[in-house]
């Protein structure tokens, strides 16, 4: 998905979970929630593939919520 690629490139860098936090924040603020959710879910899949031992979707969402 090109939108997920763009978010990962812009925010992923050294910490792919940062991209996930940004995607979760965008989902909360989005008008098109279905699209934003699809982008976040794609980034979740990518994060899980990169760092499965220390990552959970719930933890990433919780961390995102505390940073707002």
N, C-alpha and C positions, 0 to 999 in steps of 0.2 A: 504494500500500500504506500503510495507516494507521500501521503500526508504523514504517516508514521515515520517514513524515511527522513522527512524534513524536520520533524520534532526531534528525532534521535540525533540528527546532524547538528541542529542548533543547540540542543540542551544536553545531549548525552555525554559527549566528551569522555572524561575519565570515569564518570559516574552515570551509568545508564539509568539508575533509579531517579536521578534528578530529572531526566526526561519524562519518566513516569509521573513524578510529582507535578510537573508542569502540565502534562496531559490531563491529570485528574483535576487540577485547578481549572483548566480550560473547559472540561466537561461540566463542572459546576456552574460556570458562567455562560455557557454556550446557548445560543438560540436553537441550533440544530443539535439536540442532545443525542440523537441516534448516531449521527456521524461522529460526534465527539467521543461517544462511548466506543464505537468501532475502532477509532484511533487509539484510545487508551488500552483496549483489549489487545490490540496488535502489539503495542509497546510492552504490555505485561508478558506476552508470549516471548518476546525478544529478551526481556530481562531474565525470565525464568531459564531460557536457554543459556544465557551468559553466566549467571551466578545462581544456580539452583540451590546450593547449600546454605546460603545466607539470605534468601529473599522469599517473601510471601506477599501476595497482592494486598492482603489486609494490612500488613505492617506498612507498606508503602502508602496506602490511602490514609492510615492513621497519622503517619509522619507528615503527609501533605496537609492534613487538616490542622495540625498543630502549628504549621508555619504560616497560616493565613492571618 
